[in-house]
C-alpha cells in the first residue's frame, strides 16, 4: 500500500512550474527545475496550489533532499534521472494496493527499452527496485495523498544514467556502464510512454490479472530463498 500523506502536506515551491506537453503523448506533461529539494514534495505542493493536475512529470537536474523508503537518503548526482509523476485518482481506493505492481512493470519496461543489448536481465526486486543483471539501477518511492473524494498518487523515480554509488551493501550499476547513451529527456519519454501503456492495460484495476502476470514475468527471487530483516 502506498505511503499516505496527511491532507495538509505541502512545501512552498522555490519557483513556479511551467508544464509543457510531452511530444507524442496526449495528456502528458513535464515541468523541469534545475535544482529541487525533493521532486515528490514539490510536486505535491504544486498540485495543492493548482487545479486538475494529472499525468504530470516533474524532473530535476539535481535533487538535494531525495529520499527512499523509510526516510533513507537517495543520492542524486547530476546526470542521473530524478523525476516524479503525479496521477490524480488512478483507481478506486480498493485497488490502490495493487498500484505498486503497475509502477514497477512500467519502470522496468522503460529501462529495458533504452538498453542496447537484449541479453540484459532487467528485473523487479520487491518492493521498489529495478535491477539489471542483479545490480540496482533504479529505486522508486510511491506516496499517496487523500483528497476530499479520492486519492492522488506521486511516483518518485531515481534512475542511474551515468553514475552509481559504490559504497552500498548490494551491487549497483548505471546505464552508461551498460552501454546505453540514454539522456534524461530520452529516459523521461520512455517512462511516460510506458506508464501511458501500462495504465491503459491496467484499466483502473480491471486488468489486475494482466499486470500480475507481467510483474511475475520480470520479478526477481520467485522460487528462491529470501532473507527478511525485521
N, C-alpha and C positions, 0 to 999 in steps of 0.2 A: 504494500500500500504506500503510495507516495507520501512523503512528509507533508503535514498540514501546517500552514502558517496562520497566525492569528489575523483577524479581519483588519486590524489597524496597521499591519505590517507595511512599511514603506520607508524609503530613504529619499531625500531630495536628490534629483539628478544634477550632476555638475554642469551639464549643458543640455539644451533641448535636443530631442532626436529629430531627424529628418528622414523618415522611412521612404524608401523607393521600391518600386516593383522589381521583382526578380525576373529577368528576361526568360520567357518561355513557360512560366508557371503562373497561371491565372490565380489571383487572390493571395499570392505570397509576396511578402515584402521583407526588406532588410534595412536596418539602420546600423551605421558603423561609428564607433568612437575610437580615437587614438589610444585612450587610456581610461580604464574604469577601475572601481573597487571590485565589484562582482557583477558579472553580466546578469545573473539571476536576480539579484536585489534591484539593480537599476531597471530591469525590465518589469518587475512587479510595480515599482514606483511609477514608471511611465504609464502602465495600464490603469493604475488607480486614478491618474490625472486625466486620462483620455477616455473616449467612448469607443466601443466597438473595436477593441484591439483583438486581433486574431491572426494566426499564421504569420506572426512577425518574428524575424530573427534579429537579435542584437549581437553584433560581433565587435570585437575589440582588438586593437593592435597589441595591447598589453593589459593584463589583469593583475592588479596589485593585491587584491584580497580574495583570490579564488579559494573555493572550499570544496571539499569532498564530503563523503558520508561521515556522520558522527563528528562534524566540525573540524575534520582534518584539513590542513592547508593543501592547496593544489598549486604546484609550480606552473607558472605561465610565462615562459620566456618568449621574447619577440620572435616571430616567425612561425610559431605554432598556432593552431586554430583555437580560439577562445570564443564561444558563442552560446547563446541561449535562445530557445524557441518558446514563444507564448502561444498557447492554444486555449481558446475560450470554449468551455463546455464540450470537450472532445467526446464525451459519452455520458450516460447516466451514472449516478454515483455507484450503483451496484456493480458496474463493470470497471470501475476505476482501478481495482486491484489487479486487473489483467493488463492495464496500460503499460507498465514497465516492459512487458514482453514485446509489445508493439515497437516501443522506442529502441530496444536492443536490436531487434531484427532490422529496423530502418538504418541504424548507425552501422551495423555490421555490413549491410548491403552497400552503403555509401563508401565505406573504406575499401571493401573488396573491389569496387568499380574503378578506383584510382590506382590500384596496384598493377604493375606491368606484367607480372607473372601469374598465370592461372594455377600454378603449383603451390602457391602460398595457402596455408590454412588460416583463415580468418574466422575466429570463433568467439562465442559469447561466454563469458565467465560470470555466473550469477554472483551478485545481483546487478552489477553495473559496469563491468569492464569488457573491453574488446581486446582480444589477443591475436597477434599474428605469429604463427609458428611457436606458440607458447609464451610469447613475450608481450607485456602490456603496452598497448599503443593508445588507448583511449579510456577515459573514465566519464561517467555521467552522474548527474545529480538531479533527481526529479522532485519538484516541490509543488504543492497544491495550495490554493487559496480559496476559501469558501466565500462565495458571493451570496447575495440575497436568496437566489433561487437555483444556483448551480455552483459547480466547482471549476475554476480555471487552473491550468497547469503550466509550469515552466520546466523545460528540459534543458539543463545546462550540460554542455558537451565540450570537453577538452581533448584535442587530438594532437599527438606528437607528429608534427610535419617535418621539422628539421632538427629537433633536439629531444633528448630524453634524460631523465635523472639516472645517475649511475650508483647512487648510494641507497638503493632500495633492497628490501629483503626478498624481492622477486625480480625476475628478468624483465627488462623494458626495452623498447625499440622505438624507432621513428621511421616515417615513410621515406625520407631521403636515403637513409641507410639501406632501405629495402629496394632502392632503385626507382622510386617514384618522384617525379618533379611536381607533384600537386601543389598548387598555391592555395592561399587561404580563400580566395574568391572561387577558385575551382572546387575546393572542398565544400564550400557553402552551397554551391549549385547542386552538387551530388547529394548532399544531406537533405536539402529542401525537396528535391525531386524524389528521393527515396521515401521521405515522410509523406509526401503527397500520395504516392502509390500505396504505401502500407496503410495509411488511414482510410483510403478508399476500400482496400481489401478487408480491413477490419470492420468497417461499416458500423462504428459506434458500439461494437460488441456482438453484432450479428455474425461476424466472421471469426469468432474465437477459435474454432477448430482449425481453420486455415492458418492463423497466426501461430497457434501452439505447435503445429507440425513444422512450420518454417523455423520456429525457435529451436525445436528439437533437432532439426537438421544441422544446426550450427552450434549447438550447446556443447561446451567442453565439460568433461567429467562424468557424463552419463555412464553408469556401469562401473565407475572407478571408486576407489576408496576416498573418503572425504574426512578431513580433519576440521573440527569445529572448535573455535576458541570462544569461550563464554566470558 
